[in-house]
Amino acid sequence: MNDQVVFWYGCNVLRHGDIIHSALEVLRAAGIDPTPVGGPGYCCGSPKDANLRAAEGMAVRTVEKFNVMPQGQLVTWCPSCHRHMGAFMTQYQEANFSTAHITQILHARRRQLAERMTQRVERRVVLHQHFGFHEVDVNPLVQDLLRIVPGIEVVASAHASPGHMCSALAPVPEAMKDNTHRVCEAAREAQAQDVVTVFHSCQRLLCGLEATEPFRVVNYITVLAQALGYEHADEYKQWKNAGSAEAVEALVGAERIERIGRERFEQVLPDILRKPAR
């Protein structure tokens, strides 16, 4: 019988359905039965940090929801959610469940995962690293996970960006520009075919490099899923590199635009088309 967990993927990863679906497939391959939850109804409260009362209310409601779920273990994806659970949320509402990050869970079961990997991924890759996620040392965990993928070559890199993921740098344009430059530099030095990201915001903010650089930008969970035989298209990357508003609209399609509303679509379109700071 597979171990049952709640997989809390957070809010901002919703733009990357491929990451969510790939993570679920990889967890299942590792012998885990995940119940996925996320979105605004399960917010950690970090977007409201400037308003303590609002952040507290969101945190309490989310922990209460997890407390009544029977699984007893919470597996996180987002580093912001993970650190907020330990440093903020449980200060206001006691939790009756344990919490672990998905990299910890998968790393502990990497031998089981390796046995299920039937597809070779013939790529030379370098890992895009950050040094600000102090709660979990994800970089060596992800490197170990990549090394079990048949055919892959992981090239070591000394470069690690500040912050816990790229979204921490985005509000400071010069810092993000330097980060992007160093990512490209690390890829060239490694002669890498792929830059592998750990978190969704790095994937979102860097995937536009594919329009001008010789390497791909791909999330590690996508690589693991591919080795297991699962393919989920990175639609956000396709939109980002489509080249024009008309091309993005054609890819998204009239049905989805109607669901979110034309006005909302046109509001987010400039962000979709914005290329990484260089």
Phi and psi restraints in degrees (value plus and minus 20) as a CYANA .aco file:
   2 ASN   PHI     -92.9   -52.9
   2 ASN   PSI     127.3   167.3
   3 ASP   PHI     -89.8   -49.8
   3 ASP   PSI     114.8   154.8
   4 GLN   PHI    -116.2   -76.2
   4 GLN   PSI     111.9   151.9
   5 VAL   PHI    -158.6  -118.6
   5 VAL   PSI     142.2   182.2
   6 VAL   PHI    -117.0   -77.0
   6 VAL   PSI     102.7   142.7
   7 PHE   PHI    -118.3   -78.3
   7 PHE   PSI      87.2   127.2
   8 TRP   PHI    -116.5   -76.5
   8 TRP   PSI      81.6   121.6
   9 TYR   PHI    -110.7   -70.7
   9 TYR   PSI     -31.1     8.9
  10 GLY   PHI      72.1   112.1
  10 GLY   PSI    -180.9  -140.9
  11 CYS   PHI    -125.6   -85.6
  11 CYS   PSI     -72.6   -32.6
  12 ASN   PHI     -91.6   -51.6
  12 ASN   PSI     -39.4     0.6
  13 VAL   PHI     -92.9   -52.9
  13 VAL   PSI     -26.9    13.1
  14 LEU   PHI     -79.0   -39.0
  14 LEU   PSI     -43.1    -3.1
  15 ARG   PHI     -94.0   -54.0
  15 ARG   PSI     -26.4    13.6
  16 HIS   PHI    -147.4  -107.4
  16 HIS   PSI      50.1    90.1
  17 GLY   PHI     -78.3   -38.3
  17 GLY   PSI     -49.4    -9.4
  18 ASP   PHI     -82.6   -42.6
  18 ASP   PSI     -57.2   -17.2
  19 ILE   PHI     -87.5   -47.5
  19 ILE   PSI     -63.4   -23.4
  20 ILE   PHI     -81.9   -41.9
  20 ILE   PSI     -68.8   -28.8
  21 HIS   PHI     -85.4   -45.4
  21 HIS   PSI     -59.5   -19.5
  22 SER   PHI     -84.8   -44.8
  22 SER   PSI     -61.7   -21.7
  23 ALA   PHI     -81.2   -41.2
  23 ALA   PSI     -61.4   -21.4
  24 LEU   PHI     -83.0   -43.0
  24 LEU   PSI     -62.4   -22.4
  25 GLU   PHI     -84.2   -44.2
  25 GLU   PSI     -61.1   -21.1
  26 VAL   PHI     -89.0   -49.0
  26 VAL   PSI     -61.2   -21.2
  27 LEU   PHI     -80.1   -40.1
  27 LEU   PSI     -63.4   -23.4
  28 ARG   PHI     -83.1   -43.1
  28 ARG   PSI     -60.3   -20.3
  29 ALA   PHI     -84.8   -44.8
  29 ALA   PSI     -44.9    -4.9
  30 ALA   PHI    -106.1   -66.1
  30 ALA   PSI     -13.3    26.7
  31 GLY   PHI      65.9   105.9
  31 GLY   PSI       8.1    48.1
  32 ILE   PHI    -140.4  -100.4
  32 ILE   PSI     118.9   158.9
  33 ASP   PHI    -123.9   -83.9
  33 ASP   PSI      77.9   117.9
  34 PRO   PHI    -111.9   -71.9
  34 PRO   PSI     117.0   157.0
  35 THR   PHI    -121.7   -81.7
  35 THR   PSI      89.3   129.3
  36 PRO   PHI    -100.9   -60.9
  36 PRO   PSI     114.9   154.9
  37 VAL   PHI    -161.1  -121.1
  37 VAL   PSI     130.6   170.6
  38 GLY   PHI     153.0   193.0
  38 GLY   PSI    -187.9  -147.9
  39 GLY   PHI      67.1   107.1
  39 GLY   PSI    -200.0  -160.0
  40 PRO   PHI     -76.9   -36.9
  40 PRO   PSI     -49.9    -9.9
  41 GLY   PHI     -88.8   -48.8
  41 GLY   PSI     -33.7     6.3
  42 TYR   PHI    -144.6  -104.6
  42 TYR   PSI      15.6    55.6
  43 CYS   PHI     -90.2   -50.2
  43 CYS   PSI     122.8   162.8
  44 CYS   PHI     -98.3   -58.3
  44 CYS   PSI     -35.8     4.2
  45 GLY   PHI      77.3   117.3
  45 GLY   PSI     -28.5    11.5
  46 SER   PHI     -81.5   -41.5
  46 SER   PSI     -51.5   -11.5
  47 PRO   PHI     -84.0   -44.0
  47 PRO   PSI     -35.8     4.2
  48 LYS   PHI    -130.4   -90.4
  48 LYS   PSI       4.1    44.1
  49 ASP   PHI     -76.5   -36.5
  49 ASP   PSI     -50.1   -10.1
  50 ALA   PHI     -92.7   -52.7
  50 ALA   PSI     -35.8     4.2
  51 ASN   PHI    -139.4   -99.4
  51 ASN   PSI      71.7   111.7
  52 LEU   PHI     -78.5   -38.5
  52 LEU   PSI     -60.5   -20.5
  53 ARG   PHI     -83.9   -43.9
  53 ARG   PSI     -63.2   -23.2
  54 ALA   PHI     -86.1   -46.1
  54 ALA   PSI     -63.1   -23.1
  55 ALA   PHI     -83.2   -43.2
  55 ALA   PSI     -61.0   -21.0
  56 GLU   PHI     -82.4   -42.4
  56 GLU   PSI     -65.0   -25.0
  57 GLY   PHI     -81.3   -41.3
  57 GLY   PSI     -63.0   -23.0
  58 MET   PHI     -85.1   -45.1
  58 MET   PSI     -62.4   -22.4
  59 ALA   PHI     -82.9   -42.9
  59 ALA   PSI     -65.7   -25.7
  60 VAL   PHI     -82.1   -42.1
  60 VAL   PSI     -66.0   -26.0
  61 ARG   PHI     -82.4   -42.4
  61 ARG   PSI     -60.0   -20.0
  62 THR   PHI     -88.7   -48.7
  62 THR   PSI     -64.4   -24.4
  63 VAL   PHI     -83.3   -43.3
  63 VAL   PSI     -59.5   -19.5
  64 GLU   PHI     -79.8   -39.8
  64 GLU   PSI     -59.7   -19.7
  65 LYS   PHI     -83.5   -43.5
  65 LYS   PSI     -62.5   -22.5
  66 PHE   PHI     -87.4   -47.4
  66 PHE   PSI     -54.9   -14.9
  67 ASN   PHI     -82.8   -42.8
  67 ASN   PSI     -51.2   -11.2
  68 VAL   PHI    -109.9   -69.9
  68 VAL   PSI     -24.0    16.0
  69 MET   PHI    -102.3   -62.3
  69 MET   PSI     120.6   160.6
  70 PRO   PHI    -100.2   -60.2
  70 PRO   PSI     -30.0    10.0
  71 GLN   PHI     -87.0   -47.0
  71 GLN   PSI     -57.5   -17.5
  72 GLY   PHI      64.8   104.8
  72 GLY   PSI     -29.9    10.1
  73 GLN   PHI    -154.4  -114.4
  73 GLN   PSI     112.7   152.7
  74 LEU   PHI    -128.2   -88.2
  74 LEU   PSI     108.1   148.1
  75 VAL   PHI    -132.2   -92.2
  75 VAL   PSI     103.3   143.3
  76 THR   PHI    -118.7   -78.7
  76 THR   PSI     135.6   175.6
  77 TRP   PHI    -129.3   -89.3
  77 TRP   PSI     -74.6   -34.6
  78 CYS   PHI     -94.8   -54.8
  78 CYS   PSI     109.3   149.3
  79 PRO   PHI     -86.5   -46.5
  79 PRO   PSI     -51.0   -11.0
  80 SER   PHI     -85.3   -45.3
  80 SER   PSI     -64.6   -24.6
  81 CYS   PHI     -83.3   -43.3
  81 CYS   PSI     -62.6   -22.6
  82 HIS   PHI     -81.5   -41.5
  82 HIS   PSI     -69.1   -29.1
  83 ARG   PHI     -90.3   -50.3
  83 ARG   PSI     -52.2   -12.2
  84 HIS   PHI     -90.0   -50.0
  84 HIS   PSI     -53.7   -13.7
  85 MET   PHI     -80.7   -40.7
  85 MET   PSI     -65.2   -25.2
  86 GLY   PHI     -98.7   -58.7
  86 GLY   PSI     -55.3   -15.3
  87 ALA   PHI    -115.4   -75.4
  87 ALA   PSI     -37.7     2.3
  88 PHE   PHI    -154.1  -114.1
  88 PHE   PSI     -75.7   -35.7
  89 MET   PHI     -81.0   -41.0
  89 MET   PSI     -66.0   -26.0
  90 THR   PHI     -97.8   -57.8
  90 THR   PSI     -22.6    17.4
  91 GLN   PHI     -97.9   -57.9
  91 GLN   PSI     -39.7     0.3
  92 TYR   PHI    -130.0   -90.0
  92 TYR   PSI     -40.1    -0.1
  93 GLN   PHI    -166.5  -126.5
  93 GLN   PSI      99.2   139.2
  94 GLU   PHI     -84.4   -44.4
  94 GLU   PSI     118.6   158.6
  95 ALA   PHI    -123.0   -83.0
  95 ALA   PSI     118.3   158.3
  96 ASN   PHI    -127.7   -87.7
  96 ASN   PSI      10.6    50.6
  97 PHE   PHI    -157.8  -117.8
  97 PHE   PSI     139.1   179.1
  98 SER   PHI    -113.0   -73.0
  98 SER   PSI     137.9   177.9
  99 THR   PHI    -149.2  -109.2
  99 THR   PSI     114.3   154.3
 100 ALA   PHI    -161.6  -121.6
 100 ALA   PSI     132.5   172.5
 101 HIS   PHI    -104.6   -64.6
 101 HIS   PSI     130.2   170.2
 102 ILE   PHI     -78.2   -38.2
 102 ILE   PSI     -53.8   -13.8
 103 THR   PHI     -84.8   -44.8
 103 THR   PSI     -55.3   -15.3
 104 GLN   PHI     -87.6   -47.6
 104 GLN   PSI     -63.1   -23.1
 105 ILE   PHI     -84.1   -44.1
 105 ILE   PSI     -67.6   -27.6
 106 LEU   PHI     -89.3   -49.3
 106 LEU   PSI     -57.7   -17.7
 107 HIS   PHI     -82.9   -42.9
 107 HIS   PSI     -60.0   -20.0
 108 ALA   PHI     -85.5   -45.5
 108 ALA   PSI     -42.5    -2.5
 109 ARG   PHI    -135.3   -95.3
 109 ARG   PSI       5.0    45.0
 110 ARG   PHI     -86.0   -46.0
 110 ARG   PSI     -49.4    -9.4
 111 ARG   PHI     -87.2   -47.2
 111 ARG   PSI     -61.0   -21.0
 112 GLN   PHI     -83.4   -43.4
 112 GLN   PSI     -60.6   -20.6
 113 LEU   PHI     -83.1   -43.1
 113 LEU   PSI     -64.4   -24.4
 114 ALA   PHI     -78.7   -38.7
 114 ALA   PSI     -56.7   -16.7
 115 GLU   PHI     -86.2   -46.2
 115 GLU   PSI     -43.2    -3.2
 116 ARG   PHI    -113.1   -73.1
 116 ARG   PSI     -27.8    12.2
 117 MET   PHI    -103.7   -63.7
 117 MET   PSI      90.3   130.3
 118 THR   PHI    -129.1   -89.1
 118 THR   PSI     -30.6     9.4
 119 GLN   PHI    -127.5   -87.5
 119 GLN   PSI     110.3   150.3
 120 ARG   PHI    -100.1   -60.1
 120 ARG   PSI     121.4   161.4
 121 VAL   PHI    -140.8  -100.8
 121 VAL   PSI      71.7   111.7
 122 GLU   PHI    -103.0   -63.0
 122 GLU   PSI      61.5   101.5
 123 ARG   PHI    -158.7  -118.7
 123 ARG   PSI     126.4   166.4
 124 ARG   PHI    -121.2   -81.2
 124 ARG   PSI      99.3   139.3
 125 VAL   PHI    -148.6  -108.6
 125 VAL   PSI     135.9   175.9
 126 VAL   PHI    -148.2  -108.2
 126 VAL   PSI     119.2   159.2
 127 LEU   PHI    -107.6   -67.6
 127 LEU   PSI     108.4   148.4
 128 HIS   PHI    -101.4   -61.4
 128 HIS   PSI      96.1   136.1
 129 GLN   PHI    -134.4   -94.4
 129 GLN   PSI     131.7   171.7
 130 HIS   PHI    -144.6  -104.6
 130 HIS   PSI     132.9   172.9
 131 PHE   PHI    -132.1   -92.1
 131 PHE   PSI      -6.6    33.4
 132 GLY   PHI    -119.5   -79.5
 132 GLY   PSI     -22.4    17.6
 133 PHE   PHI    -112.4   -72.4
 133 PHE   PSI      61.0   101.0
 134 HIS   PHI     -93.2   -53.2
 134 HIS   PSI     -41.5    -1.5
 135 GLU   PHI     -88.3   -48.3
 135 GLU   PSI     -53.2   -13.2
 136 VAL   PHI    -158.0  -118.0
 136 VAL   PSI     107.5   147.5
 137 ASP   PHI    -103.1   -63.1
 137 ASP   PSI      60.5   100.5
 138 VAL   PHI     -93.9   -53.9
 138 VAL   PSI     -47.6    -7.6
 139 ASN   PHI     -78.8   -38.8
 139 ASN   PSI     -72.1   -32.1
 140 PRO   PHI     -86.8   -46.8
 140 PRO   PSI     -49.6    -9.6
 141 LEU   PHI     -84.7   -44.7
 141 LEU   PSI     -65.4   -25.4
 142 VAL   PHI     -89.1   -49.1
 142 VAL   PSI     -58.0   -18.0
 143 GLN   PHI     -80.3   -40.3
 143 GLN   PSI     -63.8   -23.8
 144 ASP   PHI     -81.8   -41.8
 144 ASP   PSI     -60.8   -20.8
 145 LEU   PHI     -85.1   -45.1
 145 LEU   PSI     -60.9   -20.9
 146 LEU   PHI     -83.8   -43.8
 146 LEU   PSI     -54.9   -14.9
 147 ARG   PHI     -91.0   -51.0
 147 ARG   PSI     -33.7     6.3
 148 ILE   PHI    -105.9   -65.9
 148 ILE   PSI     -27.3    12.7
 149 VAL   PHI     -95.5   -55.5
 149 VAL   PSI     104.2   144.2
 150 PRO   PHI     -80.6   -40.6
 150 PRO   PSI     109.5   149.5
 151 GLY   PHI      71.7   111.7
 151 GLY   PSI     -33.8     6.2
 152 ILE   PHI    -103.7   -63.7
 152 ILE   PSI     127.9   167.9
 153 GLU   PHI    -142.2  -102.2
 153 GLU   PSI      96.8   136.8
 154 VAL   PHI    -119.1   -79.1
 154 VAL   PSI      97.7   137.7
 155 VAL   PHI    -115.1   -75.1
 155 VAL   PSI     106.7   146.7
 156 ALA   PHI     -87.9   -47.9
 156 ALA   PSI     124.5   164.5
 157 SER   PHI    -158.3  -118.3
 157 SER   PSI     118.6   158.6
 158 ALA   PHI    -104.1   -64.1
 158 ALA   PSI     -30.5     9.5
 159 HIS   PHI     -97.7   -57.7
 159 HIS   PSI     109.8   149.8
 160 ALA   PHI    -158.5  -118.5
 160 ALA   PSI     113.0   153.0
 161 SER   PHI    -104.8   -64.8
 161 SER   PSI     132.3   172.3
 162 PRO   PHI     -89.5   -49.5
 162 PRO   PSI     145.0   185.0
 163 GLY   PHI      62.1   102.1
 163 GLY   PSI     148.9   188.9
 164 HIS   PHI    -106.1   -66.1
 164 HIS   PSI     -42.1    -2.1
 165 MET   PHI    -184.1  -144.1
 165 MET   PSI     153.3   193.3
 166 CYS   PHI     -82.0   -42.0
 166 CYS   PSI     -46.5    -6.5
 167 SER   PHI     -82.6   -42.6
 167 SER   PSI     -43.5    -3.5
 168 ALA   PHI     -89.6   -49.6
 168 ALA   PSI     -44.2    -4.2
 169 LEU   PHI    -113.4   -73.4
 169 LEU   PSI     -44.0    -4.0
 170 ALA   PHI     -74.3   -34.3
 170 ALA   PSI     -56.8   -16.8
 171 PRO   PHI     -89.2   -49.2
 171 PRO   PSI     -30.6     9.4
 172 VAL   PHI    -135.8   -95.8
 172 VAL   PSI      72.0   112.0
 173 PRO   PHI     -72.8   -32.8
 173 PRO   PSI     -61.0   -21.0
 174 GLU   PHI     -87.2   -47.2
 174 GLU   PSI     -56.5   -16.5
 175 ALA   PHI     -87.1   -47.1
 175 ALA   PSI     -60.9   -20.9
 176 MET   PHI     -88.2   -48.2
 176 MET   PSI     -57.2   -17.2
 177 LYS   PHI     -83.2   -43.2
 177 LYS   PSI     -64.0   -24.0
 178 ASP   PHI     -84.4   -44.4
 178 ASP   PSI     -60.0   -20.0
 179 ASN   PHI     -80.2   -40.2
 179 ASN   PSI     -66.9   -26.9
 180 THR   PHI     -82.2   -42.2
 180 THR   PSI     -62.9   -22.9
 181 HIS   PHI     -79.6   -39.6
 181 HIS   PSI     -63.5   -23.5
 182 ARG   PHI     -92.4   -52.4
 182 ARG   PSI     -50.8   -10.8
 183 VAL   PHI     -81.3   -41.3
 183 VAL   PSI     -67.1   -27.1
 184 CYS   PHI     -83.3   -43.3
 184 CYS   PSI     -60.2   -20.2
 185 GLU   PHI     -83.6   -43.6
 185 GLU   PSI     -64.4   -24.4
 186 ALA   PHI     -83.2   -43.2
 186 ALA   PSI     -59.1   -19.1
 187 ALA   PHI     -85.2   -45.2
 187 ALA   PSI     -61.3   -21.3
 188 ARG   PHI     -86.8   -46.8
 188 ARG   PSI     -63.6   -23.6
 189 GLU   PHI     -81.5   -41.5
 189 GLU   PSI     -57.0   -17.0
 190 ALA   PHI    -103.3   -63.3
 190 ALA   PSI     -28.5    11.5
 191 GLN   PHI      31.8    71.8
 191 GLN   PSI      24.1    64.1
 192 ALA   PHI    -103.5   -63.5
 192 ALA   PSI     121.8   161.8
 193 GLN   PHI    -101.7   -61.7
 193 GLN   PSI     -48.9    -8.9
 194 ASP   PHI    -152.7  -112.7
 194 ASP   PSI     120.2   160.2
 195 VAL   PHI    -118.3   -78.3
 195 VAL   PSI     101.3   141.3
 196 VAL   PHI    -120.8   -80.8
 196 VAL   PSI     103.6   143.6
 197 THR   PHI    -113.5   -73.5
 197 THR   PSI     136.0   176.0
 198 VAL   PHI    -115.8   -75.8
 198 VAL   PSI     -63.1   -23.1
 199 PHE   PHI    -137.1   -97.1
 199 PHE   PSI     140.9   180.9
 200 HIS   PHI     -84.0   -44.0
 200 HIS   PSI     -58.0   -18.0
 201 SER   PHI     -88.9   -48.9
 201 SER   PSI     -52.6   -12.6
 202 CYS   PHI     -86.1   -46.1
 202 CYS   PSI     -62.4   -22.4
 203 GLN   PHI     -81.2   -41.2
 203 GLN   PSI     -64.2   -24.2
 204 ARG   PHI     -86.0   -46.0
 204 ARG   PSI     -61.4   -21.4
 205 LEU   PHI    -104.4   -64.4
 205 LEU   PSI     -36.7     3.3
 206 LEU   PHI    -128.7   -88.7
 206 LEU   PSI     -37.9     2.1
 207 CYS   PHI     -83.4   -43.4
 207 CYS   PSI     -41.8    -1.8
 208 GLY   PHI     -87.1   -47.1
 208 GLY   PSI     -33.1     6.9
 209 LEU   PHI     -83.7   -43.7
 209 LEU   PSI     -42.4    -2.4
 210 GLU   PHI     -81.7   -41.7
 210 GLU   PSI     -40.8    -0.8
 211 ALA   PHI     -91.6   -51.6
 211 ALA   PSI     -43.1    -3.1
 212 THR   PHI    -146.8  -106.8
 212 THR   PSI     -33.9     6.1
 213 GLU   PHI    -129.3   -89.3
 213 GLU   PSI     138.9   178.9
 214 PRO   PHI    -101.7   -61.7
 214 PRO   PSI     -23.3    16.7
 215 PHE   PHI    -127.4   -87.4
 215 PHE   PSI     139.9   179.9
 216 ARG   PHI    -111.4   -71.4
 216 ARG   PSI     139.0   179.0
 217 VAL   PHI    -138.4   -98.4
 217 VAL   PSI      98.5   138.5
 218 VAL   PHI    -161.4  -121.4
 218 VAL   PSI     122.8   162.8
 219 ASN   PHI    -100.1   -60.1
 219 ASN   PSI     127.2   167.2
 220 TYR   PHI     -81.2   -41.2
 220 TYR   PSI     -54.2   -14.2
 221 ILE   PHI     -88.7   -48.7
 221 ILE   PSI     -48.3    -8.3
 222 THR   PHI     -86.8   -46.8
 222 THR   PSI     -60.9   -20.9
 223 VAL   PHI     -83.7   -43.7
 223 VAL   PSI     -65.1   -25.1
 224 LEU   PHI     -82.2   -42.2
 224 LEU   PSI     -62.6   -22.6
 225 ALA   PHI     -83.6   -43.6
 225 ALA   PSI     -60.1   -20.1
 226 GLN   PHI     -80.8   -40.8
 226 GLN   PSI     -61.9   -21.9
 227 ALA   PHI     -84.6   -44.6
 227 ALA   PSI     -45.2    -5.2
 228 LEU   PHI    -108.6   -68.6
 228 LEU   PSI     -23.5    16.5
 229 GLY   PHI      76.3   116.3
 229 GLY   PSI      -6.1    33.9
 230 TYR   PHI    -129.5   -89.5
 230 TYR   PSI     115.2   155.2
 231 GLU   PHI    -146.5  -106.5
 231 GLU   PSI     100.7   140.7
 232 HIS   PHI    -146.8  -106.8
 232 HIS   PSI      98.5   138.5
 233 ALA   PHI     -85.4   -45.4
 233 ALA   PSI     117.8   157.8
 234 ASP   PHI    -103.5   -63.5
 234 ASP   PSI      65.8   105.8
 235 GLU   PHI     -86.3   -46.3
 235 GLU   PSI     -56.1   -16.1
 236 TYR   PHI     -80.8   -40.8
 236 TYR   PSI     -60.5   -20.5
 237 LYS   PHI     -83.1   -43.1
 237 LYS   PSI     -59.9   -19.9
 238 GLN   PHI     -80.9   -40.9
 238 GLN   PSI     -63.3   -23.3
 239 TRP   PHI     -84.7   -44.7
 239 TRP   PSI     -65.4   -25.4
 240 LYS   PHI     -77.5   -37.5
 240 LYS   PSI     -56.8   -16.8
 241 ASN   PHI    -123.0   -83.0
 241 ASN   PSI      -5.4    34.6
 242 ALA   PHI     -88.8   -48.8
 242 ALA   PSI     -49.3    -9.3
 243 GLY   PHI      79.6   119.6
 243 GLY   PSI     -40.9    -0.9
 244 SER   PHI    -178.0  -138.0
 244 SER   PSI     140.5   180.5
 245 ALA   PHI     -81.3   -41.3
 245 ALA   PSI     -58.1   -18.1
 246 GLU   PHI     -85.1   -45.1
 246 GLU   PSI     -59.6   -19.6
 247 ALA   PHI     -88.4   -48.4
 247 ALA   PSI     -59.7   -19.7
 248 VAL   PHI     -82.4   -42.4
 248 VAL   PSI     -65.3   -25.3
 249 GLU   PHI     -79.9   -39.9
 249 GLU   PSI     -59.6   -19.6
 250 ALA   PHI     -86.0   -46.0
 250 ALA   PSI     -58.4   -18.4
 251 LEU   PHI     -90.8   -50.8
 251 LEU   PSI     -62.1   -22.1
 252 VAL   PHI     -87.3   -47.3
 252 VAL   PSI     -63.5   -23.5
 253 GLY   PHI      71.4   111.4
 253 GLY   PSI     130.0   170.0
 254 ALA   PHI     -82.2   -42.2
 254 ALA   PSI     -56.2   -16.2
 255 GLU   PHI     -84.3   -44.3
 255 GLU   PSI     -66.2   -26.2
 256 ARG   PHI     -90.1   -50.1
 256 ARG   PSI     -55.4   -15.4
 257 ILE   PHI     -84.1   -44.1
 257 ILE   PSI     -58.9   -18.9
 258 GLU   PHI     -84.3   -44.3
 258 GLU   PSI     -56.8   -16.8
 259 ARG   PHI     -84.4   -44.4
 259 ARG   PSI     -62.4   -22.4
 260 ILE   PHI    -109.3   -69.3
 260 ILE   PSI     -36.1     3.9
 261 GLY   PHI      76.3   116.3
 261 GLY   PSI     117.6   157.6
 262 ARG   PHI     -78.5   -38.5
 262 ARG   PSI     -62.0   -22.0
 263 GLU   PHI     -82.2   -42.2
 263 GLU   PSI     -64.7   -24.7
 264 ARG   PHI     -85.3   -45.3
 264 ARG   PSI     -61.1   -21.1
 265 PHE   PHI     -78.8   -38.8
 265 PHE   PSI     -64.5   -24.5
 266 GLU   PHI     -89.9   -49.9
 266 GLU   PSI     -44.5    -4.5
 267 GLN   PHI     -89.7   -49.7
 267 GLN   PSI     -59.7   -19.7
 268 VAL   PHI    -108.7   -68.7
 268 VAL   PSI     -33.1     6.9
 269 LEU   PHI     -78.0   -38.0
 269 LEU   PSI     -64.8   -24.8
 270 PRO   PHI     -79.7   -39.7
 270 PRO   PSI     -56.9   -16.9
 271 ASP   PHI     -87.7   -47.7
 271 ASP   PSI     -58.7   -18.7
 272 ILE   PHI     -81.7   -41.7
 272 ILE   PSI     -62.5   -22.5
 273 LEU   PHI    -101.9   -61.9
 273 LEU   PSI     -32.6     7.4
 274 ARG   PHI     -88.1   -48.1
 274 ARG   PSI     107.8   147.8
 275 LYS   PHI    -106.9   -66.9
 275 LYS   PSI     139.4   179.4
 276 PRO   PHI     -77.2   -37.2
 276 PRO   PSI     122.8   162.8
 277 ALA   PHI     -82.5   -42.5
 277 ALA   PSI     111.6   151.6
